Amino acid sequence: MTSTVSPQIIASQELIWSLSNGKERPFCVKVAEPYQVDASTWVCPILLDGLEEHPRNIYGVSSLQALCQALNHAGHFVGHLMDAGEKFIYPQDRSVIDKQLLSSIFGLNSAAD
């Protein structure tokens, strides 16, 4: 991020990442408040905490588009990890997240996945 001020987290989803080698580690998707860069560019920072140390900036032409793109990015990223054999678990009840639930969490269009 270019700003020295930490972005305000507006949404998050905590999960447990069950790696293919049997180990588990905390994983949290953190979405920050979108901010305007110029007249036609917005940025929505997203952090895949447990995988990355720094947030990624996801761009859009409006705050809504940047936010939706950030959620879409996170959902597809987790989906690719699941396709590679990784599992994600809800910490509250230890239920395993399947692709349908993943689509529901991140607002993905399951027909396009």
N, C-alpha and C positions, 0 to 999 in steps of 0.2 A: 504494500500500500504506500502511496506517496505521502499521505498525511501523517503528522506526528501524533495526532490524537487517535486513540484506539476507537474503532467503530463500535457503536452500540449494538449488541446482540439483540435481535428482535424475535428470533425463533431458534429452537434447537431440538435435536432428537438424540438421546443417549441410547447406545446399543452396546452389546458385547460382541466383539469380533472373534469368532471361533476360527482360527487359522487351520489350514489343511493339515498342519503338523500336530494338531490336537491342543495347541496352546491357545489361551484366551487373553484378550486385552481389551481395555475400554476403548470405545470409539464413539465420537460425538460429532454430528453434523451441526455446525453453528452458522447461522445466517445473520449477517449484519444489516443494518438499515441502509437502503440504497441512498446514494448521494449523486448530485449533478456535477458533471465535469465541465460541460459547456452547453451551449444552447440545444444541442441535439444528442448529447451523450450522457448516460447515467451508468453508474457502477454499483454492483451489489457484491460486497466481499462475502466469501464463504470459506469456512475453515473445516477441513476434514481432520478433526482433532483425533490423534491416535495414529495418523498416517503422515500428516504434514505439520510443520512448525509454523508456517506463515499462511495467511489467507490468500486465496486466489481472487482476482478481480474479474467478475463476470459483467459484460457490457450489454447495454440495451439502449433503445432510443427513448425510453421512458422508464420511470421508476418501476412500474409494474412489469414491463418486459424484462428489465434487468433482474428483478426478483424471481420471476417465473423461470428465466434462463438459469439462474443460480440453483433453484430447486431441481430443475430438470438435469442439470450437470451432476449434482450430487446423487440423484436417483440412478442415473445411468452409470456413474462411476461405481456405486455399490453393486449394481446389477452385473457389471463386468467382473467384479471380484467374485460374486456368487457363481457366475458362469465358469470361473476358473477353479471352483471347488471350495471357496471360502463360505462360511456360514455366519449369519448375523442373528443375534438372540436378543429378545427384550429382557432387560435386567430385572423387571418387576416379577415376571412369572417364568422366565427362562424358556419361553416359547420361541421356536425357530421361525424366522421370517422367510416366507416363500416369495416368489416373484409377484404373485397377485397382491399380497400385502405390501410389498415394496412399492408397487405402483400406487396403491392407495396412500401410503405414507407421503410419497413425494409428488402426488398429483400427476403421475405419468399416464399417458394414453396407452393402455395395455395392448391395444391393437397395433400400435406402431412399434412396440418393443419386440 
